[in-house]
Amino acid sequence: MKFKLSQICLTGFLATLLSCPGLTGQYTPSGHRTPGIGEIPVREPGNYGIPGATYVLVNDISSPRSAVFLGKDVTLDLNGYTITFADGNYGHVTNYGFEEGLKGWDISKAPGAEIKDTEKTHAFIGKKLMSLKAGDELISDFVYLPVGGRSYCAICGVTGSYYNDMG
């Protein structure tokens, strides 16, 4: 019977994997634990930044904004709990990917604006993108920001014509 080297290697690999359960990365759930000596319990959103400290979550945490800020050289043990953040019913820009054409967008100050298929233009997020010329300005619908007194960050993937066409 003839075998190729790749078949022998694959068979050996599978045999090793099946006979050594430690190599398969099996997950074994464990219960919550009480923080040990020197570990700091985390019960609520906040800043946790003592260098070298180990913080241990002792309950689920939820926040309508950012929940936990960690400093340099700290360890956070989630201890089987969950951190839920930015759960403040935030809105999104209507038709942010231009999948529905110009719905929700004012392009009256963007004479060079053109919706293009990413499949035909270049790789980008989604199936459509808005191509702009130098100086074009477009305006989206309003966005609901539910939590006052805080900073917000907007992210925009920017593309236009290819660099040599930008003028």
N, C-alpha and C positions, 0 to 999 in steps of 0.2 A: 504494500500500500504506500503511495507517495503522498507526502505532505509538503506544502510550501512552508518556508520559515515563518512567514506572517501568520499562518494558521497555528503553528506551534506556539508562537509568542502570544497570540490572542488566547489560546486555550490555557496556557500557563498563567496569564494575567487573570483570567476569570477564575481559575482554580484558587489562586492566591487571594483574590478579592472575597470569594465565598468562604474560605477557611479562616480568614482574619477579619472578624467583624469590626475591629477597631479601625480598619482602613476605609470603611464605608461611610464614615461620618454620621453614624446613627445618632439620632436625637433622643435624649431621655429627659422628659420633663421633670422638674424638681419643684418642690413647694417653696413658698416665700420663706425668707429667713430674717431673723432679727439682726440688725447691724452689730458687728463685732466691736471689740475694744479698738478705739482709734478711728473707726469708721463713722461718718457723719450721715444721719438720716435725712432724707429729702422728702418733705410732705407737701410742698406747694411750689408754684412757679417762682423763679428767682435767679439770682446770680450765685454761682458756686465756683469759687476761684482760688481757694487756698492751694498753692503749689504743693504737689506731692500727696494731696488728700485723696481719700477714697470716699465717694458719696454713694449711698445706697437708697434707692427708691423704696418707700415703705407703703405706698398706696398709688392708685392711678392719679395722674395729674391732667387737668384739662384747662386750657386757656384760650380766650378769643384772640390772643395775640401770640407773640413768641413766648414759650413756656420756660425754657431752661437755658441759661447762658453759662458755659463752662470756661474756666480759665485755663492757663497753660499748665501742662503736666498734671492733670487731674484724671481720675478714673470715676466713671459713673456706672454702677451696677444697677441695671433695670430691675433685677430681682423678680422677674416675671410680671412686672406691672407695665402699664402703657402710658406714654406721654402723648396727649392729643393737643395739637396747637393750631392756631389760626382757624378755629372753628366758629368764627363770628359771622357766618352767613355772608361771606364776601362775594361781591359781584364780579363779573368779568366784562371785558369790553365786548359789546355785541359783535358777533361775526368777526372775531379777532383774527381768524385765518383766511378771511375773504372767500370762504367756501360758498357763501351765499351772495357772491357778487359784491355790490357796493352797499348792501343793507347796513344801515347804522353809521355810514361814513359820509363826511362832507369833503368832497374833493374839488370844491370851487376854486381853491388856490393851488391846485396841482394839475396844470394843463398837460403835463407829461405822464400822469398816472395811468398805469395799465396793469390789469390783472393778468397774470401769466400762469400757465400750468407748470408746476415744478418738474413734472415728468419730461417736459420739452425744453425747459430752461436750464436749471441746475438743481442739485439736491438741496432741499430745504425742508422745514417742518410742514407737514400737511400737503395737500394736493394743489393749493393755489398760493400765490404770493403777490404782493403789490410792488410793482416796479415803479420807481420814481426817477425823475430827472433832477439835476442840480437846481435847488431853489424851490422845489415843490413842497407844499405843506398840506397835510390832511388832518382832519379832526374827527375823533371818534365820538360816539354817544357818551353821556355821563356814566360814571361807574359809582355804585353805592359803596361807601366805605363806612362800615358799621361802628367802628370803635374810634372815638375822638381822642385827641391829645396824644397821638402817637405818630411815628414816622411810617411812611409807606414807601415801597420800592416798586417801580414799574419796570418791566423787562420787555425789550423790543428786539426782535431779530431784524437786523437791517440788511437789506440787499437793494440793489439797484441794477442798472445796466452794468455790464462788465466794466471794470476800471477804466479801460481805454476809451469807453464810450461816454464817460461821465462829463467830459468837457472842462 
